[in-house]
Amino acid sequence: MDHEAVLSFEYDDDQQARRVARSVRPEIGEIGGERTTATLRRDGATVVVEITAADLVALRAGCNTWATLVAVAERTAGTVP
């Protein structure tokens, strides 16, 4: 994999970051394709997604996918007790 992007999402507190991370973590390794891989970690109130890809088209697709997954998790995290 020759290309890499790091998406970093900061939240008001650890609990909100934990909810988002828990929501998207099941997708790690489940999204099809051999051209892109992703890792996820949480550091306090920050969720970090690292995406590696074989080419720039795959990297863009990976970034779009993970940004969308996190956005959905953010919208729903506030409704989860």
Beta strands, then each sheet from edge to edge (+ up, - down):
strand 1: 3-10
strand 2: 36-43
strand 3: 46-53
sheet 1: 1+ 3- 2+
end
